[in-house]
């Protein structure tokens, strides 16, 4: 009875086409934003910011990017880690080589580098699809790994290839505190997620979905496959690139080429699938699941072992973590193959009827 | 001419080893339509099992003789791989029938995380050696034809021979046994195969066991070459491009693809590598496969993809 659209009459096209047509949704989103911007900073500890919230925000951003490509346009990509790396190193080079370069333009330029890289490695999608494409995009991953390790120009000629940034500030405010970093990441995430949400419900998003559902049929009704696929690669790798730059600049601070390994590509794909393909909201759920799960396992397992009087070594914990992580993913795919977003929409459907059964 | 030939021969033999891993991918994809990312983890798991069993069996039973210990360890590891195959079929694949390809792909990734963790939990995570008595010394061939002869690694030669035998045995198994015929029927059409009474579940267990067997052989060969360690599962990632190059559904494709990539990779590393700063082996295979795919999207020997609206 609380959550439903009955009685909310739309009297203009604008009102009819808004992002959240139901009043309760709008209230919910505003409340969530208020919690994220005001309540969390007031209560969260430094550890919470650094270990959980900031990684969660950055990975949500990357997952939104991956979801646009995989969930909305149907092009399976295993090159996300490479796009993150290109974004990070692109932003780094602009930041270091151009004197007086502010942070935000550097991030955006890094994203644009990732866009160029993504479109280049998206070209095979015009010929191959499905699993063949997934393997083909792995090429991007291995190429980027090699490029940043071997071509010293990208890493500013540092001998070990590891680079660092310092003295980050936005509009004159320093980003040294965990709170500042959190708020900055949150702002970037909110802005980009809003843009992404609007893109996918606009004309271009519908083209992507048509391509995803059946590209030959989409081409027959006049959608240009090249334009649709490459634009999906461009938008998605821009977002992933910005996320990569944030990860490097804000979370890591100092990093080396191996920071963006193929494991990142896998984890991002996990986030998107566990969260729900083709849902911006799902990206957040998936990111939360994949970011929090290893941390929770890491803290819980030794205590559980203690409970049974067993002593667990660090390596033992790491291996048990891998096992449980793998098993949980398989279990999750079995019980809810459509992801957490499906549970979310089922819950909303149920709320519409509540408290009546029909 | 000598160095070029030497590189080509070296490439052919590495290529054979890659094909060995790739065979596992192709077998499973053909029979169940699952792109098995866990193949690398299976290779590592099998190699770990083999390495540790060959240590443990003489200790426990007090048996003498390396050959016997190795043979027993091989059998034990094989039994373990069959158990793994059965468990995967029972608890993962059977529950995911009719899901999209990408969900199955992610499930196998989950399995690979699990196997990595499980293998290292029970077998330990240091570097182990597999010693099956492969000759290590390089030999010289055709010394009369070329000056100085051709330097060939005997171990590689043995490995390539084993790989070739394995491929022959598998081909015969697929072609001439009734189980092999059932496997081919399932690969062609699941429903039709089921309707003439071929039990799908059992076929899947068999296919995963065969893939486990291939993984075991690959693990033993790679393990005795490089030592059994975590990086062994990366070998599988390196053999992925040859799977798509040869075609996901073609056993001969995996072999020919492996040979092409092995030679291409070695030649590129020797002749182009120095210009680009070395280490291009890592991505060269992928880029080569990409270029091939632009002209033949289904791979060299893959079935033609027909699109209908």
Interface residues (C-beta under 8 A of the other chain):
Chain A: X70 X76 X124 X127 X128 X129 X130 X131 X132 X134 X135 X136 X138 X139 X142 X143 X145 X146 X149 X150 X151 X214 X216 X217 X220 X262 X266 X269 X270 X273 X277 X315 X316 X319 X320 X321 X322 X323 X324 X325 X326 X327 X328 X329 X330 X333 X334 X337
Chain B: X35 X91 X92 X95 X96 X99 X100 X101 X102 X103 X105 X106 X107 X109 X110 X111 X112 X113 X114 X115 X116 X117 X118 X120 X121 X125 X237 X240 X241 X243 X244 X248 X276 X277 X278 X279 X280 X282 X283 X286 X287 X289 X290 X293 X294 X297 X298 X299 X307 X308 X309
